[in-house]
Amino acid sequence: MDVLSWNCRGLGMNSKSQALKDFISQNRPSIVFLSETKIDNLDDFRRLSRTLQGLGFDHSQEVLSDGRSGGLGLFWKEGITLRIRSSSHRFIDAELKGDLGDPIWRLTGFYGHPTTNLRYLSWQAIKELSDEDSLPWVIVGDFNEILHADEKQDGSRCSERQMRGFRDVVGYADLVDLGYIGSRFTWSNRQTKLRLDRALATTTWNVLPPSISDHSPLFLQISAGPIVKAQRFHRFRFESFWLQHAECNQLVTSQWQLPQSGQPLFCISKKIMRTSKALDKWQRRTFIDRQNQMKEIRERLEELLDGPFSLQTNEEKQSLMLRLQQLTSQEESY
């Protein structure tokens, strides 16, 4: 089962529609994900769907564009057991099942926010998708961001803070960049080249040659063998200061009182697992803002400590240390 992902930058031109047909004919994917379709009405999307039906893609899911901005489409062939879980302007999330006995896995077609100062919304969406379950997961598309400075050639330099947001969410979700075969860069204009399109997960992928869009399409090749459900090694750790928070005791009580059938030891084990999972989600939601602030302050302090001394930097260090102390005290007070 192979997946083709392409930021087509609009499909209004006959040449782009023909290029899409050529990509499909040459590589015969079972699933196609398109971003930036720039299709804002159902009639036009149905017209595209009919075109792809002629190539064997009998099923589709659309996210219409906001005017001429954005727009997503997911298309799959008959015989693919695929269920749409959710969708938004940033993604289409699906659940797939292979042959009898194969595990269920997830495929998310993703399109990162094109506006830099709103890109945090993309990372928040990935975090929320990650928290839903631990199924094998492939997330593919145009993330509109690079992970490292060497993924950009020429043009103005990307800020470390900007890239860090992407790296942090990749680490948070325990995702792995699958690498690439082909050109280092998947987007270009006259001034610069960038690697914006990628696949994150635990499988192989290939990049097709550049086309008439300024984005290269991605060809994700799923192994024909059985998919091994990867363990998401997120270690749960209970923190004593949670006990001071009013919601903690209520959450533990409500989770422990849920009915559970089976032998006594089995019931206790399931209750512990269920309660720890609920606590983990609760603490991420409750304390994540404070933890992120503390992390940013510590990183800025490291930068200032490595830099030259001046009255201005010294005042900033004192201010940051005071803020860090306040945040630490708030955490300890719970």
C-alpha positions in Angstrom: 0.0 0.0 0.0 1.7 3.2 -1.2 0.8 6.8 -0.5 1.3 9.9 -2.7 1.4 13.3 -1.0 1.7 16.5 -2.9 1.2 20.2 -2.2 -0.2 21.0 -5.7 -0.7 24.7 -5.1 -4.0 24.7 -6.8 -5.5 22.3 -9.4 -7.1 24.9 -11.7 -4.5 24.5 -14.4 -4.8 21.6 -16.9 -1.0 21.1 -16.7 -1.2 20.4 -12.9 -4.1 18.0 -13.3 -2.2 16.2 -16.0 0.9 16.1 -13.8 -1.1 14.5 -11.0 -2.5 11.9 -13.4 1.1 11.2 -14.5 2.4 10.8 -10.9 -0.5 8.3 -10.2 0.0 6.4 -13.4 3.8 6.0 -12.9 3.7 5.1 -9.2 0.3 3.5 -8.7 -0.4 4.6 -5.2 -3.4 3.3 -3.2 -3.9 6.6 -1.4 -3.4 10.2 -2.5 -3.2 13.2 -0.2 -3.3 16.7 -1.7 -2.8 20.0 0.1 -3.4 23.5 -1.1 -6.0 22.4 -3.6 -7.5 25.9 -3.4 -10.9 24.4 -4.0 -13.5 26.3 -2.0 -16.8 24.6 -3.2 -18.1 21.1 -3.3 -18.9 21.1 -7.1 -15.3 21.7 -8.0 -14.1 19.1 -5.5 -16.6 16.5 -6.9 -15.2 17.3 -10.4 -11.7 16.5 -9.1 -13.1 13.3 -7.4 -14.6 12.2 -10.7 -11.2 12.6 -12.4 -9.5 10.5 -9.8 -12.3 7.9 -9.9 -11.2 7.3 -13.5 -7.9 6.3 -12.0 -9.4 3.9 -9.5 -9.9 6.2 -6.5 -13.5 5.6 -5.6 -13.5 7.2 -2.2 -12.5 10.7 -1.0 -12.7 13.2 1.9 -12.4 16.9 1.3 -11.5 20.0 3.4 -12.6 23.0 1.4 -10.3 26.0 1.2 -10.9 29.3 2.8 -11.3 31.3 -0.3 -8.2 30.5 -2.4 -6.1 29.6 0.7 -5.5 26.0 1.7 -7.8 23.1 0.9 -7.1 19.4 1.4 -8.2 16.2 -0.3 -7.7 12.5 0.6 -8.4 9.8 -2.0 -8.3 6.1 -1.7 -9.0 3.0 -3.8 -11.7 0.4 -3.4 -10.4 -2.4 -1.2 -8.6 -0.1 1.2 -10.2 -0.3 4.6 -10.0 3.3 5.7 -12.0 5.3 8.2 -11.8 9.1 8.6 -11.2 9.9 12.2 -11.2 13.7 12.0 -10.3 16.7 9.8 -9.6 20.4 9.9 -7.9 23.0 7.7 -4.6 21.6 8.9 -5.1 17.8 8.5 -7.1 14.8 7.5 -6.6 12.0 10.0 -7.5 8.4 9.0 -7.4 4.9 10.4 -6.4 2.0 8.2 -6.6 -1.8 8.4 -4.6 -4.2 6.3 -5.2 -7.9 5.7 -6.7 -10.1 8.3 -4.5 -10.2 11.3 -2.7 -7.0 10.5 -2.9 -4.2 13.1 -4.8 -0.9 12.7 -2.6 2.1 11.9 -3.0 5.8 11.3 -2.3 8.0 8.4 -2.5 11.8 8.7 -2.2 14.1 5.8 -0.9 17.4 7.1 -0.6 21.0 5.9 1.3 23.4 8.2 0.0 26.9 8.8 1.6 29.2 6.1 1.8 32.1 8.5 4.9 32.0 10.7 3.5 33.5 13.8 0.5 31.2 13.7 2.5 28.0 13.1 2.2 27.1 16.8 -1.4 26.1 15.9 0.0 23.4 13.6 2.2 22.1 16.4 -0.7 22.1 18.8 -2.8 20.1 16.4 0.0 17.5 16.1 0.2 17.3 19.9 -3.5 16.7 20.2 -3.5 14.0 17.5 -0.6 12.4 19.3 -2.4 12.2 22.6 -5.4 10.4 21.1 -3.8 6.9 21.1 -0.6 4.9 20.4 -1.5 3.3 17.1 1.3 3.0 14.5 1.3 6.5 12.9 2.5 8.1 9.7 2.1 11.8 9.3 3.0 13.1 5.8 2.7 16.4 4.0 3.9 20.0 3.8 4.7 21.2 7.3 5.7 24.7 6.1 8.7 24.6 8.4 12.2 23.1 8.5 13.7 21.1 11.4 17.3 22.2 11.0 19.2 25.1 9.5 20.8 22.9 6.8 17.4 22.2 5.3 17.5 25.7 3.9 19.7 27.0 1.1 20.2 30.7 0.4 17.7 33.4 1.5 17.4 34.9 5.0 18.3 32.7 8.0 15.6 30.9 9.9 15.5 31.7 13.6 16.4 28.9 16.1 13.2 29.6 18.0 11.1 29.1 14.9 12.6 25.7 14.2 12.5 24.7 17.8 8.7 24.7 17.9 8.7 22.0 15.1 11.5 20.0 16.8 9.7 20.1 20.1 6.5 18.7 18.8 8.4 15.9 16.9 10.0 14.9 20.1 6.7 15.3 22.1 4.9 12.9 19.7 7.9 10.5 19.5 8.1 10.9 15.8 11.1 10.1 13.6 11.9 11.9 10.3 12.0 9.1 7.7 14.7 10.9 5.7 14.6 11.0 1.9 15.9 9.7 -1.3 16.4 12.3 -4.0 16.7 16.1 -3.8 17.6 17.6 -0.4 14.9 20.3 -1.0 11.2 19.9 -1.7 10.3 23.6 -2.2 12.0 26.3 -4.1 11.7 29.8 -5.7 14.2 32.1 -7.3 15.8 33.1 -3.9 15.9 30.0 -1.8 15.3 26.2 -1.4 13.7 24.5 1.6 12.8 21.0 2.8 9.2 21.7 3.8 7.6 18.4 2.8 8.4 15.2 4.7 7.1 12.1 6.4 7.3 11.4 10.1 6.9 7.9 11.4 8.7 4.5 11.2 8.6 3.4 7.5 10.4 4.2 4.2 9.6 6.9 1.7 10.7 8.3 -1.6 10.6 11.7 -3.2 9.5 12.0 -6.8 11.2 14.5 -9.2 10.2 18.2 -8.9 7.2 19.2 -11.0 5.3 22.2 -12.1 4.3 23.0 -8.5 7.0 24.6 -6.4 6.7 21.6 -4.1 8.0 18.1 -4.9 5.5 15.3 -4.3 6.3 12.7 -1.7 5.9 9.0 -2.4 5.6 7.0 0.8 6.1 3.3 0.4 4.5 1.2 3.1 6.1 -2.2 3.7 4.2 -5.1 2.3 5.0 -7.1 5.5 3.2 -6.9 8.8 3.3 -3.6 10.6 4.9 -3.9 14.0 3.1 -1.8 16.5 5.8 0.5 17.8 5.9 1.2 21.5 5.7 4.9 22.3 8.2 5.1 25.1 6.6 7.8 27.2 7.4 7.0 30.8 4.7 8.0 33.2 5.9 9.7 36.4 3.8 10.8 39.3 4.8 14.1 40.8 3.9 14.7 44.5 3.0 18.3 44.0 0.0 17.2 41.9 -1.7 16.1 45.2 -2.0 19.8 46.2 -4.1 20.5 43.1 -7.9 20.3 43.7 -8.6 18.3 40.5 -6.0 15.6 41.2 -7.9 13.7 44.0 -11.2 14.0 42.1 -9.7 12.6 38.9 -8.1 9.6 40.7 -11.3 8.8 42.6 -13.4 9.0 39.4 -11.1 6.8 37.4 -10.7 4.2 40.2 -14.4 3.9 40.8 -15.1 3.0 37.1 -16.3 -0.6 36.9 -13.8 -3.3 35.8 -14.6 -7.0 35.3 -12.1 -9.8 35.8 -9.9 -11.4 38.5 -8.9 -9.1 41.4 -5.3 -8.6 40.3 -6.3 -8.0 36.7 -8.8 -5.4 37.8 -6.2 -3.6 40.0 -3.7 -3.6 37.1 -6.3 -2.2 34.6 -7.4 0.5 37.1 -3.8 1.6 37.7 -3.2 1.8 33.9 -6.4 3.7 33.3 -5.7 6.1 36.2 -2.1 6.8 35.2 -3.2 7.5 31.6 -5.8 9.9 32.8 -3.4 11.6 35.1 -0.8 11.9 32.4 -3.3 13.7 30.0 -4.5 15.9 32.9 -1.0 17.0 33.9 -0.1 17.8 30.3 -3.1 20.0 29.9 -2.8 21.6 33.4 0.9 22.3 33.6 2.1 22.4 30.0 2.0 26.2 29.7 4.0 26.7 32.9 6.5 24.1 31.9 7.0 25.6 28.4 7.6 29.1 30.0 10.2 27.6 32.3 11.9 25.8 29.5 12.1 29.0 27.3 13.4 31.0 30.3 16.2 28.5 30.9 17.2 28.4 27.3 17.3 32.2 27.2 19.4 32.3 30.3 21.9 29.9 28.7 22.2 32.2 25.7 22.8 35.2 28.0 25.4 33.3 30.1 27.3 32.4 26.9 27.2 35.9 25.6 29.2 39.0 26.5 28.4 40.9 29.7 26.6 44.2 29.6 24.3 46.1 31.9 21.4 45.4 29.6 22.0 41.6 29.5 22.6 41.6 33.3 19.2 43.2 33.9 17.5 40.7 31.6 19.1 37.8 33.4 17.9 39.1 36.8 14.4 39.6 35.4 14.3 36.1 33.9 15.7 34.5 37.1 12.9 36.3 39.1 10.3 35.0 36.7 11.7 31.5 36.9 11.6 31.6 40.7 8.0 32.7 40.6 7.0 29.9 38.2 8.9 27.3 40.3 7.1 28.6 43.4 3.7 28.3 41.7 4.5 24.7 40.8 5.6 23.8 44.3 2.5 25.4 45.8 0.2 22.9 44.1 
